[in-house]
Amino acid sequence: MKTSLLVEAHPHSHGHLVRALLRIEGEARDDEQRVPLNLSLVLDRSGSMCGDKLEAVKRAARDLIQRLHPSDVVSVVAFDDEVRTVAEPGTADDQAGLTHALMGIECGSTTNLSGGWLQGRALVQQHHQAEGVNRLVLLTDGLANVGITDPETLRRLCAQALESRVTTTTVGVGEGFDEDLLAGMADAGGGTSYYIERLDQAGGVFEEELEGLLSIAAQNLTVSIRPRDAVAVATVHHSYPADAGPDRTLRLSVGDLYAREPREVLADFLVSPERVAGAEPGETELPVVDLVVEADVWKEDGAMERQKVSLPVTFEPGKGAVSHPEVTKVFTLLEAARARREAVERGDQGDVGGAALSLRAVARVMAAAAPDDPEVREEVEDLERMADTLEAQDAMHSMDRKYMAAKQRLYSTSRRSSGDRLSRG
């Protein structure tokens, strides 16, 4: 696990604004060192999945299974109003007929989402890997309308599973599913929430999840932010589950760390004028906050080790304003995520015109902040396209809401490559 820190500082009416970008990188592993997987695919086969939708999902699931290592454990659950175990947990040697059984899944009736999830969790726990990845992938195109349907109860179940090191990833298909429910389950369960807008994206989503699993470097990654005296945490721009601890400590649950994609935390801190004025003689660098990064990291021999890294954030008031282009870029991209979140909120209130205006306003600011950066330019174009789409509507279409909410979540949790794959451009 490698960490790096970039710091900006700007004089502020209330002292100094210090903006810190923490980047955490996982180390790549070769095939012989890869972490063993214990995976359960939980697939919705309710009536709304009939036809091309179910066939596309089955093909994507089949391709994922075929890319697993022969020693990996996989199980498959299919659910409608009833729950059926299509494949008990096993390795490739145990499951010669798995592909045939998977492709033989047929659609049924209503959606017992909780029953499917509970069965998937039970199957993962049967072969729990103490030093491996235990993951449940839940895919649905509908609403939970049989069994446990209360969102808070479902989120709590995912959080309880995470305590026993079983993580939950969710995949929503089309326009009928509850994106807030699936995102909440994934957040509570330490996984990722994906959106399949078009059927030809199904394979890419499963591939994205598998690539992450194959390159996983650490789990249970947390970042604790401990401000010094006369310093306040103004804003954490990334969106991770957070808990307040003693001594004003803020603890962020960042989740899994992949070798192919670093995780980031961008945060602003306000340093009071009294802290600057009270600096000791000769004290040029003032401490702002202490960042503590912790994670369960896999070592070269396959064993897991809890690692802890402490990073002090400091700044030099005498230097005046200090900027860094990479910090500016990350902040600018997170502004796009904020704009999408605000647009969704305005759309939910029936203010589609206001949603479009807020997207355009942020797009203009982003274009001016980083005019030559291709990634920023692509986000600006996406915001402008969505503004055009919303201006032609009397009410926000459910698929536009899902698209913006999904991109916002992925960018806000430093999963930019997944967000790029979702793009409509």
N, C-alpha and C positions, 0 to 999 in steps of 0.2 A: 504494500500500500504506500503510495507516494502522495505527498501533499505539497501544494504551493500556494503562495499568497501574494496578491497584488492589491495595493492600497492607493486610493485617491484621497485628497483633502482639499476642502474649499472653505474659506472664511464664510461665516454665516451670521445672520442677525442675532442668533442666540449662542454664538461661540464659533465652533468649527464643525462642519459636517465631514465626517470621515466615512468613506465608502470602501468596503473590503470585499474582494472576490476570493473565496476559498475554492480551490480545485483539488479534488481527490481522484487519484488514478489507481486502477488495479493493474497488477502485473500479469502479462500474458502467460499462458501455460501451454505446453505441447500436449499432444493427444494422450501420451502416457501419463501425464499428470492431471488430466481433466477430472473434474469433480464428478463422482457418480450421481446419477439422476434417479429419482423415484417420482414418477409423473402419473397423474390421473387426468384424463380428458373427459370432461362432463359435458355432453352435447344435448342441446334441446332438440327434441324430435316432435314437438307439438304441431298441431294442424297448420299453423302459419308457416312452418318450415317446409311444407310439401313442395316438391318440384325441384327447380334449379338451385334453390337456396340450400336445401339439405345436401344435394349432390355436390355442390361446390365445397361445402364444409367437410364432407366425408373425404373428398379428394385431398383437401389441405391437411386434414388429420392423418390420412394415410401417408402422405409425403413426409410429414413430421416424424412419424413413427419409423419410417424406413431410414431416416438419417440418424437415429439413435444408435449408440454403441450397443453391441450385442449383450453386454452385461448390465445395461440400464434396465430398470424396472418400470413397466408401464401398465396401466389399467385403463379401461374405457367404460363409461357409464352413459346410458341414454335415458332421457326422461321426457314424459308428457305428464298426464295425470298420475301415471305410475312410474316407478323407477326400475330400470333393468340394468344389471351388470352384464355388459357385452363381453368384457374380457377381465378375468381376475388378474391381480398383479402377477407379473412374471417377466422373465428375460426373453430374449429372442428364441432361445432353445425351448422355452416352455410354451411358445405361442405361435406355432406353425400356421394355425388357421386364423390368426388375428385379422389380417387384411380382408379375408372373405367375410368374417363376422362384422367388421366395421362397415364394409360396403353394403352389407345386407340390412343395415338399420333402415326402418321405414317410419314414416311420420304417423302421429297419433292424434291426440285431442288437446287438452288444456296443459297448463304449465306449472308443474310442481318443482319450481326452481330450488326451493329449500331441500326437498327430498333428494334431488340430484346432487346438490352440493354436499349434503350430509353423507351420502353414500360414497362420493369421491373422497371425502376426508377420511372416512373409515378405511377405505382401501389403501390410501397413502400410509395411514398409521400402521397397517398390518406389516408393512415392510419399511418402517421408518429408518432412515439412514442417519445415524448420529453425526457422521462427518460427511454428509452429502446434501444434496438439494432435494427437499420434499415439496413438491409444487402441485397444486390443483389448478387446472385451467377450465373455467366455466364459460360456455358459449351459449347465448340465447338471443332470440329475436323478439321476445315478448315480455309481458309483465308477469310477476309472480302472483298467480291467482288461485293456487291450491297449496295446502300446507301452510308453512310459516310465510306470511306476507308482510309483516311489519318490518320496515327498513332498518330501524334501530336494532331489533333483535337479530336480523341477518348480519348487520355490521358487527354486533357483539360476538356472534359465533365465529366470524372471520378473525377477530382480534384474539379470541380464546385459542383458535387453532394456531395463530402466529406464536403464541406463548410456548407451544410445544413444537415450534420450528416447522410448521406446515404453512406455506404461503399460498395466497390466492391471487390468481390473475383472472380478469374478466374480459370477455369479448362480446360486444353488442353488434348485432347485424340488422341493417335496414333502418326503418323508422318507427317500429312499434315498441322497442324496449325502453326501459326506464334508465336513462343514462346517469341520473343522479344516484340511483340505487347501486348500479354496477360500479360506479366510481367510488362510492362510499365503501363497498365491500372490498374493493382492491386496496384502497387506502388503509383500511383497518387490517387487511390481511397481508400487508407488506409487498403487494405485487403491483402490476400495471393494469390500467384499464384501456382497452383498445376499441376502435370503432371501425367496422367494415361497412363503408358506404355503398360500394359496388361489389358485386360478387367476385370480380376479377382481382380484388384486393385480399381475398381470404388467404390465398397461399402466402402472400407477402407478410400478413400479420402473424401467421403461424411460424414462418421463417424468422421473423423478427424476434419472437419469443424464444425460439429454439437457439438462435445465435446468442442471445443473452445468456441462456442457461449454459451453453457450451463454453462461454467465456467468463463465467462468473468467477470473481476473485475473492469476494467477501460478502457476508450477510450481516444483518442487524447493525448497519452503519448508522451511527448517531453523531451529531455535532452539538456540543454544549457551548453556549455563549455566555460568558461571565463578565459583565461590565465592571470596570473600575469605578472608584468614587468619582462623583461629578460627571458621569457619563451615562447616557440613556440610549437604549436600543430604539432607534427611531422607526425603522422598517426592515423587515426581512422580505426581500423581493421574490425569492423562490417560495413555493407553497408546499411545505412538508407538515405532517402532523407534529404539533408542538405541545410541550408541557412546561409549565412554570415550576421551577425548583427553588430551593433556598438561596438566599443572598442574591436575589434578582436573576438567577441563572435561567436561561431559556434552553430547553433541550429539544432538538429537532430529530425526528426519526426519518432518516433519508432512505433506508431500505437496502436493496442489493447494490453491489458495486461490480461493474462489468469491465473487463480489460479493454473492450472495444469502445467504451464510452465513459468518460469521466463524469463524476457527479460534482455539482457546483452549489455553492451557497453565496448569494450576494446580499449584503446587508449594509444599512446606513446606521451611523452612530452620531449622537450629538455630544460634543465635548463643551462643557460650560466655560464661559469666560473666566470664572474663578479658578478653574483647574489650570488654564493657561497662565493666568497671572500669578498663580501660586507655585509655579514651577521652581524647583530648587536651582540655585546658582550653578550654571554649567550644564543643566539638564536640557539637552537639545531635543531628545526623542521622548515624547510623552506616551506612556502606556494607555491604551484605550480600552481594549477588552482582551480576555484570554479565550482562545478557541481550543476546545478539546475534542479531538476526533477519536472515536472508538469503533471497532468492528471485529467480527469473528473472521479471521483471515486464514485461508488455506495455505499451508506451507508446501514446499517441494515434495516432502515425503507423504503428502496426503492428509496429514494431521491438521486439526484446526487449532488456532491460537488467537486468543483475545489480545489485540494490539491497541495501544493508546498513544496518541501523538498530541502534544501541546504546542500551540502556536500563539505567541503574543502579537497583537496588532498595535503598532505604534505609529506616530506621525511627528513631523517636525514643524511646529507653528511658524518658525522663522522662514521657511521656504515659500510661504504663501500658498497659492493654488497649485496643486499637483494633479495632473490627469494622466490616465493610461488608456490607450486606444482599445485594449481588450476589455477592460472594465466598461468603457463606454459602449462597446458593441453588445456585451451581455445585457447591460441595463436597457439598451435600445430594444433588443429582442424580447425582453421581459415586458417592455411597454406594450408590445403587440399582444402578449398574453393578457395583460391587464385590460386592454381595449376590448378583446373578445369577451372577457368575463363581464365587463360593463354592458356590452351590447346584448349579451344573453339576458342579463338582469332587466334591461330596458325592454327587450322583446317580451319577456314574461309579464311585464306591466302593460303591454299593448302599445308601447312607444317605439314602433319600428322605425319611424323617421328619425327619432333621437338616437337610436342604435346606429343607424347609418352615419349620422353626423359625427358621433363619437369615434367611429372607425376611421373616417376621413381625417379628422383632426389629428389623431395619433399618427396616421400614415404620413401626414405632412411633416410633423415633428421628427419622425424617424428618418425620413428622406433627407432632411437638413442635417441631422446629427451624423449620419454615416453614408454620404451619397455614393461612395465608391465601393462599398462592401456588397458583394453579390448576394450573400445570405440575407442581409438587411433589405436589399432591394427586392428580393423575392417575397419577403414578408410584407413589404409595402404594397406590392402588386396584389397579393392575396387579400389584404385588407380592403383595397380599392375595389376588387372584384366582388367581395362580399357586400360592400356598401352599395354597389350597383344592384346586386340581387335584392337586397332588402328594400331599396327604394321602389322596386316594382311590386312589392307585396303590401297587402293590407294588414297581414299578421305574419309573424315569423313562422316559417315552415319548420316542422319538427326535424327534418334532416339538416337544415341550416343550423338549427340550435345544436344538434348533436355534433356537427362538424366543428363549430366554433368551440364548444365545450371541450371536445376531445383534444383539439390543438392547444387550447389554453392549458389543460392539465399536463400534457406531455412537455410543453416548453417550461411550465412552472416547476416541473420536477427534474429539470435538466436532462430530458430525453429528446433532444432536438432531432436526432436522426430518425426517431420514430415519427415525430411530428412532420418532418419533411416528406416521409413516405406517404403520409395521409393527404398531402396537398392536392388541391383540385387543379392546380396550374399545369 
